[in-house]
Each structure stands twice: as structure tokens, then as C-alpha cells.
Amino acid sequence: MRIDSTFDAADFHYVTQDGSKRAVTTLEEEEFPQFYHRRPADADSIIEEAKPEAAAPLVAAAVSVPTPRATAPAVFVPKAGHVVFTENRKGISFDKIFGPWTDGARKITVTDPYIRKFHQARNVMELIEMLIRRKAPEDQVAVHLVTAPDDGNIQEQRECLDGIAEACSGTGVDFTWAFDGTGGLHARDITTDTGWKMVLDRGLDIFQPTPRKLNGFSLGERMQDYRMIRSFYVTYVKAS
């Protein structure tokens, strides 16, 4: 636990060979910053400790909860950068790590050779659900998936992807998909016609398997924020 206000404010960090200061954080600090940095009223009410330089603009605004003192949510302006997410963390969702970078896009291309199994197709569906929630009702968004065929079970793969396309009918999102014709597809990324490219080392498959409850009720099944994640990174690139 964070030491109390009778001690000096803690500052855990290390210095790299080039002299850069890098903070050391914990899963609790990243998942619950509104509590982790709170101090009694007789001390500083909120301690804004240094974050790793490369991740600060992204982590602080995109995947953290506003501090209790915030009077109005800040408008987040998506930025280029590189963010690494720690194994077993909760509180991460497509809305937080992709939403601001896809806002305003009319064409989105998802490239991932491993959309083969049901849970991987479900990830694509949840990405589309996020886009539907964020866009204006009158807006039309075209989402195109490029993936690789699953030679062992291509029929099930086709049924899943066609099922997504059918489910999107009348939502304002036009989902299409195609198999890569080169046979050498490896990259996993999301690109938008607004100039953003999100490079994903795990693609959309960032969540650990959710235990199935005997009674059929599990928040992790319904809400991404309640799922544990695998370790992964996202690199946000803005076309010049």
C-alpha cells in the first residue's frame, strides 16, 4: 500500500543509460489511479507521480479513471506513442485503447491473420460494438477485415465472419472481410482513413480466457473491463 502523509511522497523510479527517468508502477496503481494517488486532506490531495515518458500521454488519458477532484472529464486528444500493458491487469477495454483513435473514421481496416476461432471472431464483433456505441446514429462506417484462412476448419471460420456481417445489418457499420491472397500475412494492425495506424503485437486477442460459471453468470463474459488481459503492446502511429 502507498505510505501515508506522515512520510515524504514516494517516488519509485530508475534512470536509464541516456539519463531518462522511468517510473516503476504496479498493477494496482495502473488499474486504480484515482485511489492509489489520493492522500489525506491535510496533505496534497492528489499526487501526480511521474509516468514513463513514452507512455504518459496515452496511459494517463486513455486508460485511467479521472481523479475524484475532476470537475469535468477532460477531452482526450489521441497521440502517437507506444504503450505496454501488463499481464493480469483488469480495467482495459477496446473502448479505452482504440476508441479515441477510431473516432471520426469512415473506413477502418483490421489486419489480423488469426481470426480463425470463435473467440477471435467475437473479438472482432466486440470491436464493432464499440464503434457502434461511439459513432453518431447517422454516421456510416465501413470496417474491412483481412485475415488468413484456417485450413483445418475454414467452414466454421466463414460462418463466423459471415455471421458478423449479417449482425451488422442496419447498424450503420458495414462489415466486410477477405482472405489474404499472398499467403504471407503476418502483421496485425488497425488503420483508419483519418490517418491513424495501431500496431498490435497480439491483434485483438488481448484477453485471457474467461472462466465459465456453472450458473452461466460472469461479468467478464459481458464486460471487457472485468477480464484479465494478456501482456501486450499497442503502437499508435499518425500518418504525416
Secondary structure as UniProt FT lines:
FT   TURN            5..6
FT   STRAND          13..15
FT   TURN            17..18
FT   STRAND          21..23
FT   HELIX           27..31
FT   HELIX           33..36
FT   TURN            41..42
FT   TURN            53..55
FT   HELIX           56..62
FT   TURN            68..69
FT   STRAND          81..85
FT   TURN            87..88
FT   HELIX           94..97
FT   HELIX           99..102
FT   TURN            103..104
FT   STRAND          107..111
FT   TURN            113..114
FT   HELIX           118..134
FT   TURN            137..138
FT   STRAND          141..147
FT   TURN            151..152
FT   HELIX           154..167
FT   TURN            168..172
FT   STRAND          173..179
FT   STRAND          189..192
FT   TURN            193..194
FT   STRAND          196..200
FT   TURN            203..204
FT   TURN            214..215
FT   HELIX           219..222
FT   HELIX           224..226
FT   STRAND          232..238
//
